[in-house]
Amino acid sequence: MESWNFSTVMVTALGGFTLALLAVETVRFLRAGRAGRRAPKTMRKVLGWLAIRVVIGLVFTVGATMTAGVMQGLDALHRVDTGEIEARLKESLANTREEPIRFGRTLGHDGFFVSGAGIDPDDRDPPANLQGRFVEMEPDPGDRLIYVFGGSSVVLQEYKRTFPARLEGLLRPDYGLFDVFNFGACSLDSFSVKRRAIQAMRRRKPDLVIIYAGHEDYNNPYRQVIKSHFFLIRNSPILFEMLKTYYLGLYLPVSNLLSKYPSEPAYWAFLESWLEPTLNHWLQGLGLIDIPQKAFDGFNRVILDAAKRNYLALIDEAKQRGVPVVLITPVCNLASRPYGIKDRALKLYDAGMAEKRYRERIELLVQARDAEAFTFEVRAKSDLMAWFRGLDDGKNVFTLDLEKLLMERRFQFDDTDFGDYSHFSNMVHQVVAEAILDFLKRRKVCCGLRPNENDGRRNQGRD
């Protein structure tokens, strides 16, 4: 079915249908004239009737095709084997590709390349948020080194505006030569974070490792393995090709006028960001499909177990080298609409958005986030964050509970704090950098950092 070109079939079918109608009407017109019977006065009338019939035929053809596509998709959804999906999930996690750091040498300087998903590190004109594509890494022997690892949340800003760069700027004026190296990259989960952290620590021992990760531990397997099995359009080649024809033939050409970088891969975002989750929600509401919550509880346990193994391997490597690790609980935009099983996520979300009391509102929205399964970006769940908190031993591992800290400052966790589902605004990058510095001094994590009298004046909360 993948090789079936729906646009070619539709154009051929409609073209043949139109020519057949035209031939029939022409023959009727000529015969009526020769027989002296009442005939259309002009060919224009013939063509008018022809156009009406073509439109009716088109509507009927498209409607019948869509109905067939819906039935095809529903049949596939009714036959979903959640046990098979869990097996595929385990296999996928067991074979996840680990993205290493690309160390190199440019113009006589040692360093590493910063790149995002799908971005060539040798590109001469990368996007603004990847301007630091080659970062020199030649610290002086007496410099104190901090390594930061994570996914897109640590790199999706202009490089000097990310919280690792801001942390370095906060440290140097008062505490001497600190070098903070940002080894983050887009779409990195704990597999790649582990690989990069071990790789960097073995290359040169740092004084501290900071990890801000977790969202991609859920988002990657949900997007790559889980969600597509429960989406109507993805399970119907007919609907998939019909929509693709519309998207590439009409929607995308229009978007070319509005966007600098339109491309076919955006078709997946077009499906996943709104259309598929909304259809899934409607189908569940109408009782046409039944998705078992128990299966998703199992998926989440498999994901969490894999993430735990990765973080523990990273921590064990750091412990052997005498390097303390700071884990930061990931936060996100709780105002982003979640989609889950039945209407639980949306009910919690609507209740949270309507709630006037701050703490109750955030608690409801956190529950809504944890209940999501089909949102465009599935975010880290509370089970992972609770596990992070439990790892804090005050010696080798320290957990900065960013979620709790921002709640104490009454952050809204909405579009004022995030650019989308989980990526910080400029302001939050600064807040995170300051929070890390205060945490390092208050917990006396490393490098002789200690609190001072000005610390209490920083980062006052917002109403």
C-alpha positions, 0 to 999 in steps of 0.5 A, a space after each residue: 500500500 505504501 507504493 500506491 499513489 493516491 493522487 495519481 489514482 484520483 486524478 486518473 479516475 476523475 479525469 476518466 469520469 469527466 471524459 466519459 460524461 462529456 462523451 455521453 452528453 455530446 452523443 446525446 446532444 448530436 442524436 437529439 439534434 438529428 432526430 428533431 427532438 427537443 435538444 439543448 439550445 447551446 453547448 454551454 448548457 451541456 457543459 453546465 450540466 456536465 460540470 454539475 454532474 462532475 462535482 456531484 461525482 467528485 463529492 460522491 467519490 471523495 465521500 465514499 473513499 473517506 468512508 472506506 478509509 475510516 472503516 479501514 482505520 477503525 478496523 485496524 484500531 480494533 485489532 491493536 495488540 498492546 502486548 505486541 506494542 510493548 514488545 516492540 517498545 522494549 526492542 526499540 529501547 534495547 536498540 536505541 541509537 546513542 548520539 555521541 559528542 562530535 569532538 574535533 579540531 578547527 583552526 588549530 583549536 580543540 573543541 566539539 560541534 553543537 548540532 541539532 536534529 537534522 542540522 549539519 554541523 558543517 553548515 556555513 549558515 546554521 539557524 541562530 539557535 545553533 550559532 555555536 556549532 563549534 565550541 572551543 574546549 581548551 580550558 587552562 589547567 587551573 580552570 574549574 569545569 562544569 559539563 551540562 547535558 540534556 536535550 533541546 531545552 538546553 540548546 534551543 536559544 542563541 547559544 550565549 543565552 542558554 542557561 549553561 552560558 548564563 551560569 558561566 557568566 554568573 560564576 566568573 565575576 565572583 568565583 574565578 575561572 569557571 568553564 561551563 560546557 554545554 553538550 546538549 543537542 536536540 532530541 537527546 534522551 537518557 541513552 544519548 545523555 549517558 553516552 555523552 556524559 561518560 564520553 566527556 568525563 573520560 576525555 577530561 574530568 570535570 568538577 561537576 556534571 549537570 543533567 537537565 533531561 527527561 522529556 525525550 525519555 517519554 517523547 521519543 518512544 511515544 512518537 517512534 513506537 506507541 502513538 501511531 498504533 492508536 491514530 486513525 489516519 496513520 492506520 488507514 493508507 487511504 485516509 493517509 494518502 488522501 490527506 497527504 494529497 490535500 496537504 501537499 497539493 493545497 496546504 503546503 503551497 499556501 504555507 510557502 508564502 508564509 514560511 521560509 522553510 516549508 517542507 514535506 516532513 512538516 506533514 507529520 507535525 500537521 498530523 500529530 500536533 492537532 488532527 490525529 489527537 483530536 480525532 482520537 479524542 472524538 472516536 473515544 468519546 463516541 465509543 468507537 474505540 476503547 484504549 486500555 489505560 492499563 496498557 499505557 501504565 505498562 508502557 510508562 513502566 518500561 520507559 521509566 525502567 530504561 531511563 533509570 538504567 541510563 541515569 544510574 550508569 551515568 551516576 556510577 561513572 561519575 562516582 568512580 571519578 569523584 565527580 558530583 552530579 546535579 539532576 534537575 527535575 524537568 519542567 514544562 508548559 502546563 497550559 499546553 492542551 494534553 490529549 490522553 485516554 478517554 477524557 481524563 487528561 482534558 477534564 483535569 486540564 479544563 479543571 486546572 485552567 478554571 481553578 483560581 487557587 494557584 497550588 490547586 491549579 498547578 496540581 491539576 495541570 500536573 495530573 493532566 500532563 501525567 495523563 497525556 498519551 497522544 499530545 504532540 510532545 509527550 512530556 516527562 511524568 511525575 514518576 521520573 521526577 520523584 525518582 530523581 528526588 529520591 537519588 539525592 544523597 547529599 554526597 554524589 548526587 544532588 537533585 535541584 527540584 526546579 518544579 518545586 522551586 518555580 512553584 514556590 515563586 508562583 510561576 505560571 508554567 504557561 506561554 510566558 515561561 515557555 516557547 512551546 511545550 517545554 522550551 524555556 523563554 529567555 527569562 526562564 533560562 536566566 532564572 534557571 542559571 541563577 537557581 543552579 548557582 544558588 543551589 550549588 552554593 546552598 548545598 555546597 556541591 563543589 568547587 568551594 562555592 558557599 552562600 553569601 549575604 546577597 543570595 537571598 535578594 535574588 530571584 524573588 517570586 512573581 505574583 
